[in-house]
Amino acid sequence: MDEPITELDTELAEFVDTVLTPIFESRTGGHAWCAEWWKHTEILNRLQDLCDGWNKIGPEADDIDLNTWYRLYLDHHMPIITNKETGPLRGCTNLAHGSIRTDQWQHPSPAD
């Protein structure tokens, strides 16, 4: 099983800046985004999946087309990411990062 991504890498930052932002920026009315989106582990993992899917677009037999990327990747992840009521960025704005942690999931560590 793949480990969760917890740090922003150059490829992902470039993908968000050059691919995702130009595609999705016009749709942000009524959607949540975070000025410091890389501070959210779930966002890093979802955006990495979008980036990985983008890298699968091509002419080879195992590759996907752009329509498939939109349908399976972008149209799946972005409504979850940007949902203002239930999404992982719901405590944020495009100008500021806000934490939505409630500590309701705290539990003793396995070593205790």
Secondary structure by P-SEA (a helix, b strand, c coil): cccccccccaaaaaaaacccccccccccccbbbbccccccaaaaaaaaaaaaaaaacccccccccaaaaaaccccccccccccccccccccccccccccccccccccccccc
